[in-house]
Amino acid sequence: AAKMAKGEISAEEMEELREAFSKVDVDSNGYISTDELTELFKVANLPLPGYRVREIVQELSQTMDQNKDGKISFDEFVKVFHGLKSSEVAKTFRKAINKKEGICAVAGTSEQSGTQHSYSEEEKVAFVNWVNKALEKDPDCKHVLPMDPSSNDLFTAVGDGIILCKMINLSVPDTIDERTINKKKLTPFTIQENLNLALNSSSAIGCHVVNIGAEDLKEGRQHLVLGLLWQIIKIGLLADIEISRNEALIALLRDGENLEDLMKLSPEELLLRWANYHLEQAGCSKINNFSSDIKVKYPKDSKAYYNILNQVAPKGDEEGIPPIVIDLSGLREKDDLKRAECMLDQADRLGCRQFVMPPDVVRGNPKLNLAFVANLFNKYPALKKPENQDIDWSSIEGETREERTFRNWMNSLGVNPRVNHLYGDLDDALVIFQLYEKIKVPVDWDKVNKPPYPKLGSNMKKLENCNYAVELGKKEAKFSLVGIAGQDLNEGNRTLTLALLWQLMRRYTLNILEDLGDGQKVNDDTIVRWVNDTLTEAGKHTITGFKDGSISSSMPVLDLIDAIQPGSIRYDLIKAEDLTDEEKLNNAKYAISMARKIGARVYALPEDLVEVKPKMVMTVFACLMARGMKRV
């Protein structure tokens, strides 16, 4: 065990720490990234407030992560633990890891760190039940469904990629063109294509899949499968907890707040606010989270879920909807598990029992309780859009396609915190700095102000960051940022913020090509030239550039895919000439999904091709060029 100045860490403690570390070090490389440290504290149930975790991460990033590569080794983590050792926090930490409740160790040890991976049995059971229900009527999944939640069915069932593709489409409808999923007579090659399609589509909807490859899914590596599935399920569960998609959420406005304050909240924060809104209506005390605060300890905290169910259950005052009366007698049950079971029986009457078992409620599993509440919200929001309030409805705009693409691209790279609302979440430039590092522009973190910001002057600190972000763009990245100042980022000026994001995404895309081409500089002309050479060689029509009108039919993209992987495009499924708008969109959906299926990580959307949006068209051809250069 590592000997420290004050006392030492016992061998047993060391083992516990290693276990927590390995649960977060998903790719077994012996390191975790600074943004995964937060996850590590969660895994260990460390009751640290968010700002304290940020401070520790910040401290670590500065003192231990000397080479600023964003990685923390196990030894560095042990030092942090030692720093916390004398405190109450450390005791809780040890207790939490000691319990090892519902944690399954997975065989397979990584050479570097000698750690074992583990996954949560209760999460596996919850996800299996959810997938079984979601896809029970889908004929394409009959070969693997229903899965037995008590077995390891899930880990073999995801191996052909079909379930993952279907779950992605449930979370974000129309992401994958069904015609591109290989469903019959599967071979190792067609399975590989399905898994490429699933991974590249996950990335396109904003899942962080940097450390997961098709091999991992084929082999059913438990912690990676569960990690990806949770991201996909969560994106679907939280999709409608968004004011532009659900105006009734305005009922959650508090005194003295304006619409903008509400729109800045993440879906998780809105969900918590929704739960508290109903608890308030019931005259109950509020909760601060979906973990420790909902643990049903007799008699104090068992009321939260009962009261929310009671508030949202249909009262029968709407036409044709019969009332459902919630039986609260279970509140008197003294045994924690039995009381949780009584509560779930009532949730079942609303058809909302999913995700949690009594022990998950009693222990307060944060993921599963979040999912339980999100599902309840989606089925019974029980909110009324406030009448005649002084609200400027016109200011509620949904996300534009371009904004969504940028947001999903950033999230798929694993920026921390996750970006929910493009402008509000960039106002301190912390995410922008992480993107600079992804495009190899060095950031001097000593110049960056980090949260928590002081109550007074917090905007000043954020503005200083934004000024530095613009300076880096001009001086280091050599971006064209004429007329853009830090203030524009800080205030969320749409046009100017998007101009910076586009240049970041463009550079990221070109960097990939330059890495493949031994560092030779790449620009738009290089890409067009490569595309045309490849098309000519295959006897197909060429393009004049990224504004070429023929791109609206998607034929140049489909022809290029067929040139890169001959025979992959089924031309009988598409129409080449005299296209209606619907036929153009049909071709574009097929083209984008096929690009992802042959292994190109495309973020653009079908409409970008139909409307020939030159920026997004460029990224599609660049990603295909990267895939084509890997053919060697």
N, C-alpha and C positions, 0 to 999 in steps of 0.2 A: 504494500500500500504506500501511497505517496506520503512522505513525512512532511508535516507543515510546521510553521513556527509555533502555533498554539495547538498543542495536542496533535493527534494524527487521525487520519481517516481509516477506519477499520477495514479489514478485507471484505467483511460482509457489506458494509456501506458501499465499498468500491464496486461490488458486484451489482448492487441496486442501481448505482449511478450508470454503470455500463448498460444495464438493461434499458433504462429510460433513454439513454443516448442512442442505443441501437434501434429503438422504435422510431426515432426521427431520422436517423441516418439511412434513409431508404435505399440509397444506391450502394450501401456497404463500402464506401470508399474511405471510411475512417474519419470523415469530416462532416460537420453540418455547416450550413451557411448561416450567416448572422440572422437572416430573416426566418430561419427555422428554429432559432433559439426560443422564440416566443412559443412555438409549437411544443418545444421540449418542456417548457414550464407547465404547459397545459397537460401534457402527458403525465407529468409527475404531480398533477393536481396542486401545483404551488399557488397558494392564494395571494399572488402579488398583484397589486393594481397595475393597469396597463402602463402608466407612466414609469413605474419602478422597473418593469421589464425593459421598457425603452432605454432607461438610464443604464441598466446593466449591459444591454446589447451595445449601447453607445460606448460605454467604458471598454467593453471587450474589443469592439471594432477598433478603438483607438490604441489601447495598450497592448492587447495580445495579438490582434490581427495585424502584425507589423507590416507584412507585405501587402496589406489592403486587398487581399484577394477574396475577401468576404467569407473565408472559411475558418471554422473553429475546430481545433482538434479535441479529442477526448481529454487530454491533459489540461488544456486551457479551460475546458468546462469544469474539471475537478477543482481548479483554482477558484472559479466563481462560487462553486458549492462551498468550498472552504470558507470563503468570505461571508457566506450566509450561515455557516455552521452553528454559530453560537446562538443564533436567533430562533424565535418560535417557528419562523418560516421553515428552517431546516428540519425541525422535528416533524412538522406536517408532511414535508417532502418525503422524509424517510418512511413515515407511516403509510403514505399513499403508495409508495413503490413496494413496501413490504406486503401489502394486501395482495397485490398481483391479481386482483379480482377479474375473472373472465379474460385473462390474458393468455394467449396460447403461444408457446415458443415454436418457432418454425426452424426445422433443421436447415442446415446450409450456413456455413460460417464464412465470413469474408476474410481473405488472407491478411489484409492490412491490420484490421482491428480485432479480429478474433471474436466478433460479437455475434449474437444470435438475433434474428429478427423475430418480432412478435406481433401479433395482431389481436384485435378484440373479438372474442367469440360472439358477444351480444350484438356487435355491429354487423358481423357477417349474417347472423340470423335475421336481423331487421332488414338488411338489404335484399336477402333472398326472398323474404316474404313480400317485400315491395315489388320486386321484379316479377315474381310469380303472378301477382295480382295485375300488374300493369300490362303484361304481355300474354295473359292467359288465353285470349281469343285470337292471338296472332298465329296463323297457320305456319309461318316460316320458323317459328320457335318450338314447334311441337316435338322436335327431335331432342330437345334438352329440358323442356319444361313439363310439369312443375319440378323444381329442384327440391331436394330434401334439405331443410334448413339445419338439421342436426348432423348432416354429413359434409363432405368437402365438395359436393356437386358443383357449387358455384365456380370453383377454381378451374374445373375442367370445362364447364359449360361456356365460359367466356372465351375459350381458346380458339373458336372459329370466327370470332369477331361479329357474328350476327346480332347477338343480344346487345352488345355495346352500341352498334349502329342504331338499333331500334330504340334504345334508351336515350341516345343523343337526340333522335327525332322527337321523342316524347317531351324532352326538356326544352328544345328549341325547334319547333316544327319546321319541316322542310329544309333542314340543314343538309341532309344527305338525300340524293336522288335514289329512290328505291331501285331503279333500273341498274344501278351500279353495284348493288350488294350481290356477291356471289352466293347463291342459295342451294344449288343442286350439285351433286357429284363433286364434293369438295376435295381438292388435292392440296398438298403442302403449298403450292404456288398460289392457288386461289384463296387459301386461308390467309397467306401472307398479305395479299391484296386487301382483304377485308380488314385486317388489323391495321394496315397503313391507313385505310379509309377512316377507321374509327379513331386512330390517334391524331391524324391531321385534322379531322373534323372536331375532335375534342378541343384541340388547340384553337381552332377557328371560333369556337363559342366561348373561349376564355378560360379553359382548364390549363393548369400548369403541368405540362407533361414532359418537361425537359429531361427528367431522369428515367423515363419509361420508354422501353422499346418493344417492338412486336414480339421479340423473343420472350420477354418477361411475361407477356400476356399468354403466349402459346404455352409456356411452361407453367402458367397459373401461379406466379409468385404472389403469395397471399397478400402481403402488406401493400404491394403495388396495385394489385387488382382492386382491393378495397379502397385504396386512396383515390384511384381514378373514378371508380363507381360512385364514391361519395361526392366527388366534385360534380359529376354529371347530374346526379339526383338533386344536389343542393341548388344548382343553377335552375333546374326546373321548378323546384319548390318555391324559390324566392322570386321567380320571374314576374309574378303579378303584384309583388309587394313594392309598388312603384307608382308614384302619384299620377304619372301620365297614363298609366294603364288602369288605374283604379282611383277615380276621383273621390270616392267616398272616404279615402284615407285623410282627407282634409278635416274630417271630424276630430282628428287627433291633435289639431292645432291647440297649443296652450295659450293662456293669456299673455299678451305682450310679444307673441311670436308672429312672424310673417311667413308667407308661403315659402320664401327662399330658405328659411331655417329648416322647414320640414323637408324640403327637397334635398337638403344636404345630408340627411340621415341615410345610413346604409340600410339595406333591407332588414338586417338583423336588428338594428336599432329601432326601426319602424315596428317590427314584430313585437319587440319588448314593450314599446309604447302602446301598441294595440292591446297586449295582455293587461297592462296596467290600467288602460282606459276602462276595460270591462271590470277589473278588480275594484276600481274606484266607484264605478256605478253600483257595485255590490256592497260598497262600504267596507272594503277590505284593505289591508295594508299592501303596499306595492312590492314588487320583486325587482332585483337589480340584474338578474342573470337567469339563464335556464339550466344552471347546474346546482350550486350549493343552495340557492334560495328556494328551489322547488322540492328539495329532499323532504319526503313526508315523515317528519318526526312528530310523534303524538305529544300534545294536541296542537302544537303551535302552528306548524307550517303546512298542514295537510289541506288547508282551505283553498290555496291558489287555484289548482286545476278544477276542483269541484265548482268553485264559483265562476270560473271562466266558462265551463260547460253550461252551467245554469243560465248564465247571461246570454250565450249565443244560441242556445237551443231554440228552435222555432216555437213561437208562442201561439201559433194558430190564428193570428189576426190577419194574415195575408190570404188572398183567395186560393183555395185549393190546397194549401199546405197544412197538413194536420199538425197539431201541437205535439211536442215531445217533452214529457215531464221528466226532469232529472231527479233521481232519488238521492237525497243527501244523507240518508240514514247511515251510510258507510262511514261518515265522518266520526261516528262514535266508536268505531272499531279501534281497539287499542294496539293491535299488532300492525306494525308498519307495512309489511308485505300484503297482508290481507286488506288493509285499508286502500293501498294502491290498486289492488285487484278490483275492489268494489268501484273505485273511481274509473278504472279502465272499462269495466262493464258498462258504465254509463256512457263513456266515450264511444263504445261499440254501438250503442243505440243510435248515435249520430253517424255511424259508419266511419268513425275517426279513431280507431284503436291503433292504427299503424305506427310502426317504428319502436314503440317501447313495451317492455315487459315490466311487471312490478319491480324487479330488482333495479332496472334502469332508472325508474322514477325515484326509488328509495336512495340509490347511490348518486343520482343527479348526473347521469352521463350527458355531457353538454351537446354532443352531436345529435344524439337520438332524441333528446328533449326539444332541441331546436326544430328537428324534422317533424316531430309530433305536433308542435304548436303551429308550424308553418302549414301543415296539412289541414289542421283545424281551421286556420284562417282562410285557406283557399276554399274550403267547403262552406263555412259559416262565418263570413266576416262580421255580420250583424252590425254594420255601420250605415248610417244614413248620410247622404250628401247634405251638408248644412244648407238650409235655405237662406235666401237674401242676406248672406254675410257679405261683407265688403271685400270680395275676393276678385282679383283680376284673373279670370279664367284663361284669358288669352296668353298669360305668361306661363301656363303649363304646356310646355312643348315636349313631345316625345323626343327620343334620341334620333338624330339623323343617321342614315346608313354609315356615313363616313365616320361619325363619332363612335358608333358601335364597333366599327372595324378597328379603329385605333385603340379603343378601350380593351377589346378582346386580345389584341396583339400584345398590349402591355401586360395584361393579366397572365397571358400564357407564358410570358418570360419570367413570371414569379415575382413581380414587383411587390413591395410591402410598404405600406398597407395596400390591400387590393383596391383597385379603382372602381368605384360604383357610379360616380357622377363625374364626367370628364373634367369640368372646370373647377368645381369646388374642391375636388380631391387633389388638384395640382397646385393649389394656391400657395403652398410653401415650397414648391419645386423639389421636394425630396424624391418623388417618383422620377422626375426629369433627371436628377443626378444619377439615379440607378440606371436609367436608359443610356446616359452618356457612357457609363462604365461598360454597358453591353456593346457599345460601338467603339470601344477602345479609346475613349477620350478620358484621360486621367482627371479625377476630381480630388481636390485638396479638401478632405473632410474637416480639417481644422477651421476652414473658412465657413463651414455650414452650421447654421443654428439648428439645433434639434429639439423636438418636443420633449417634455411638456414646455410650452411657451409660457412666459409670465402672463398673469391676467392683464396687467397693464402693459401696453406696448407689444402685445403678441403680434399684431399685424406688421409692426416695424421689423420684427425679426424675420417674418415670412417674406416681407418685401426685400430685405437684404439678400435672402436666399435667391429670390427671383432675379434680382440684379446680377448675382453671380452666375446664375444659370444662363442668362442672355450673354454675359461676357464670355463664358466658356464656349457658347455656340459661335460667337463671332471670332474669337481669337484662336481657340484650340480646334474646334470642329470645322472652322472656315465655312460656316453656313451663311446663306444670304438672309440676314435678318434686318433689312433696312426698315427703319421706322418702328422696330419692335423694342419696347423697354420692359424692364422687370415688372413695372406696374401693370402692363397688359396681361401678363401671366397671373399676377396676383389678383387682379380684378376679374379674371376669367373672360377676357376679350376673345370671342369665339374665333373670328377670322385669324387673328394673330397667333393665338395658341395653336390652332390647327396647322398654321404655316410651319411652326417649329416642330410639331409632332410629325408632320409629313416628312420633313427633312431627316428626322431621327429614324423613321421607319425606312426611308429610302436608303440611308447610309447603312442601316442594318442589313438590308437586302443585298446591297452592292458588296458589303464586306464578305458575305457568304460566297459570292461569285469570285471575289478576289482571292479568298482563301483557297478555293478550288483551282483557280488559275494561276497558282504560284505568285500571287501578289501583283499581277498585272492590273493596271488601272482599268476600271470598267465604267462606261457611261451609257446613256440611252442608245447611242449609235452602235456601240459594241453589241448590245443585246439585239437590236433590230437586225444587224448583220448576221449574228449567229442564228437567229430565228429563220431568216430568209435562206441562209445556206442550207439549214437542215430541211426546210420545206422543199427547196429546189431539188435537193438530193433525192427526196422521196417522191418527186414528181407532183408536188402540190402547188397551189397558188401562193404567192408571197404577199407581204404587206408593205405599205409605204411608211408606216410608223404607228405610234400608239393612238393616233386619232383616225386611222383608216376606217371608213364607214363599213367595210365588209366585216369588221369585228363584231358588229351588232348581231350578226347571224351566229356568232361563235364558231363558224367554220374554221377560221385560221387556228384557233386554239385547239379544236378537235383534231384538225389535220396534224398539228405539231405533236400532240399527244400520240397520235398514231405513228408519226415518224420516229418518236423516241422509243415507243414500245409497239412495234408493228403488230397489227391485228387486234389491238386492244379496243378500238372503237367499233361499236356496232352501228354501221351507217344506216342500217334498216330502222333504227330507233329515232333517227333525226331527219329533218327536212332541210334541204340546202337552199332552195330558191323560193321567191315570192312568199315570204313569210309574214304571217300575221304577228301582232305583238305577243300573243299567247305562245305561238310556235317559237318565237325568238327566245322567250323566257324559258320554255321547255328545253331548248338546245343549251341555253346557258347553264341551267341547273345541272344538266348532264355533264357539261364541260367542266364545271368547277368540281363536281364530285369525282369525275374521272381523273382530273389533275391530282387530287388528293389521294386517289386510289393507287396511282402509279408511283406515289411517294413524294409529291411536291407539297410543301406546307403552305397552302394558299389561304390568305385571310380575306381576299376580296369576295364580294357577293355576286350572284348571277346578274342582278340588275346593273352592276357596274359594267358588265360586258354589253348588255343590251343597249345601255345608254352611252357606250363607249366613253367612259370616264378615264381620260388618259393616264392619270396617276395610278389608279388601281389596275388598269390594263397593263401598265408597265410592271407592276409587282407580279402579276400572273405570269407574264412571259419570263421575268427574271427567275421566278421559282422554278419554272419548267426548264429554263436553261441550266439552273443548278442541278436539277435532276438529270438532264441530258448529259452534263459533263461527268456525272458519276457513272456513266455507262461503261467506262473503260474496263 
